[in-house]
């Protein structure tokens, strides 16, 4: 999975949170799209022709600049939903509307503040909802038109994607929950990071061993030299001891020989006398 923007990460967090809270209807993609848009209203249709109508917010200082930005926001959102779906992060559950076959008469293909305004399709106008008020002691119903300074129509096939996703519930799969929980990293990314970490540890260990090996070799070489010198000194000592013992042995042998000779002479003398 690519690196996500902060805006995209925030959308994913909201999806996971809403699922945990059990707010199924809040998972409608149109609700998320509505939060992302700054325009006054958005309308699209696929019949009889493909078109996307963007109604600029009358409170905007430069409404003309809002129209292209709104289109980019819509495109970013639907392509992001498509990406999540293709990566098995979400599943789309279609929310059927009453007149889905006739798109030109289905007001569900509009995004605007339905709590505040009513839309008149014939005149293509937005009116504030009727409210009862008291005027000069009499009750009357009040309503006003929302003046739209600028609107623009876009004829692009992105409308098909918008139509596909807008009426859908975005169901976060366990894979997405795991992705958000682990700092927006997939199982494959975490496994790769772990393997990369082990590889770098191995490289560092090999590098360290390569550096200290010469020092260890020198230390062992010095010890071997000292051991050889000790052996030689010990051998010299043994030679000296051997040389000091040899004269004593020769002297002892001479005494024994003299004793043997004396004994022999004495024996011969005794025989002659007898």
N, C-alpha and C positions, 0 to 999 in steps of 0.2 A: 504494500500500500504506500502511496506517495505521502510526502509530508503535507499535512493539512494546515489550512489557515486557522487563525483563532476563531473566526466567524463560523467555519465548518465544525470545529471542535465543540463550539458552544451548542450548535444544533444537535450534535450527537449526544451530548450530555443531557440535553432536554428530552430527547427521545427515550433514553434509558431511564431517566428519572420518572417520566410520565408512565412508562410501563410498570415500574416498581410501585407506583402509587395507584395503579389500576385505572387510570384515566384514559379509557379507550378513545372516546370521541375527541379528546384533545390531541390525539395523534393524527388527525386529518392533515394532510399535506397542505391544503389550502390555508389552514390556520397558521402554519409556519411561514408560508409564503406571504401572507398578509402582514405578519410581523416584520418581514424584511423590506416591505415596500413603503415608500414615502408618498406615492401618488394618491390621488383622491379615490380612484376606482380603476378596476381592470376588467375588461370584457373580452371574451374570445368566442369564436365560432368556427366550425369545420364545414358547415353547410349554409348556403349553397356554395360559398367560397371560403377559403382559409384566411382569417384575419384576426388581428389582435388590436384592440382599441385601448389606448392608454389615456386616462383622464388626469390631467395635471392638477395638483393640489392648489386651490385658489389662494391659499395662504402663503404659497411660495413666492419669494421675491422675483425669481427668474424661472417661471414655469416651463419655458421652452427647454431649458437645460435639464429639467427633471425627466422629460420623456425618454431620451436615449439612455439615461442612467437606469430608468425603470426597466427598460428592455434588457439591459445587461444583467440586472439583478434577477429578473425572471429566468433568463437563459442560464445563469450560474446555478440557480436553485434546481431547475429541472435536470440539468446535466449532472449535478451532484447526486440527486436522487437516483438517476440512472446508473451512476458509478457505484453507489452503495448496493443497488440491486444486483448488478452484474458481479460484484465481489462477494455476494452471499452474506451481506451484513443485515439486510432487511428483506422483508417480504411485503408485497403490496396486496391489500385486501380491498377490493372494489366496493365503494359505497354507492349503491344504485339510487338513482333519482327517478322521480315519477315520469318525466318526459325526456328520458335520455335519448330516445331515438330521434326526436325532433330538437336538434340543438338550438335552432333559431328561436324557439319559444321557451327555453329552459333558463330561468334566471339564476340557476345554480352555477351557470358558467360566467359568473361575475364575482368580483371581490370588491367589497366596499363596506362601510360601517352600517350594517343593517339595523343596529339598535338606534341609530340616529336618523337615518334617511330611508326614504322609499324611492324606488326607481320607476319612472314611467317610460316603458319601452317605446311607445308610439311617438312620444315627443323627444325621447332620448334626454330626459331631464331628471335631476335628483331633487326631491323635495324633503324638507324636514318633516319628521313624523307629526301627525296632527296631535295637538295638545289642547286641553280645555283650559281656558283662562277666563277670568272675570273682568269685564270692561264696562265701566259706568253702571255697575250694579247688575249687569247681565252676563250670563255665561256664553262664551263663544268659543269656537274651535279655530285654532290658529295653526298656520303652516306657511312655510316660506321656501322659495326656490334657492338652490345652491348654484351660484353663478360659476360656471367652469370657464376659465379664461382660455384654456388651450387643451386640445386633445389631438391625438395622432393615431393613425391606423397603420399597422405593420402587416405586410403580406408575406409571411415566412412560415415554413413548415414546422417551426418550433411549436406552433400551436397544437400539433398532434401530440407531442410529448406533454405539453401543458394539460391538454384535455385528458390524457391518460392518467396523469399523476394527481391532478387537482381533486378528483373525486375518489381518492383512495386513502385508506388508512395505512400509515407507515408502521409496520409491525417490526420492532427491533428483535433480531434473532440473537441467541446466546453468544454467537461469534462476535456480535457488535458489543454486547455487554462486557465480554472478556477483553475486547479491544480497548474500550474506554477505561476499564479497571486497571489495565496494565500500561497506562500512560500512552495510549494510542499506538500500541505496537502489537502486531499480529503474532500468533504462535510461531510462524515461520521467521519473522523478524527477530523475535527473542532468541530462537534457536540459533540463528545466524550470528547474532551478537555474542552469544555464549561461546560459540565455536571460534569466532574471531578473537575473543578475549583469551581463550586457551592457546590459540596460535601465537598471540603476542607474548604470553607468558613463556611459552616454549622458546621463542626467539630470544627473549630477554635472558632466560636461564642459559641457553647455549652461548650467548654473547658473554655472560658473566663467567662461565666456565672457561671460555676461550681466553679471557683476560687473566684469570688467576692461575691457569695451568702452568705457564712458565715459572711463576713464583714457587709453586708446589714442587715442580721438577728441580729447581735450584736447591730448595731446602733438602729434598731427598738425596740429591747428589752430594751435598755437603756432609750429610750424615753418613753416607756410604764411604766417603773419603776418610772421615774420622774413624770409622770402624776398621778400615784396612790398616791405618796407621797403628791402631791399638793392637791388632793381631800381630803385626810385625814386631812391635816392642815386646809383646808377650813371648814370641818365638826367640828373640834375642836373649831374654831372661832365662828361658829354658836351656839354651845352649851354654850359657855361663854356668848354670847349676850343674849340667852334665860334665863340663870340663873340670869342675872342682871336685866332683865325686870320683872321677876316673883314677887319679893318683892314689887315693885312699884304697881303692879296690886292688891296684897293682901291688901296693905295699902289703896288704893283707895276704895276697896270694903268695908272696915271697916268704913270709913267715911260715905259712903252712908247708911249703915245699921244704924249708929247712928242717921243720919238725919231722917230716916224712923221712928225710935223708938220715937224720940222727937216729931215728928208730931203726932203720935198716942196718946201720953200722953196729949198733948195740946188739941186735939179734945175731949177726954173724959172729961177733966176738964170743958170745955165750955158747954158740955151737962148737967153736974150736976148743974151748976149755973143757967141754964135756967129752 
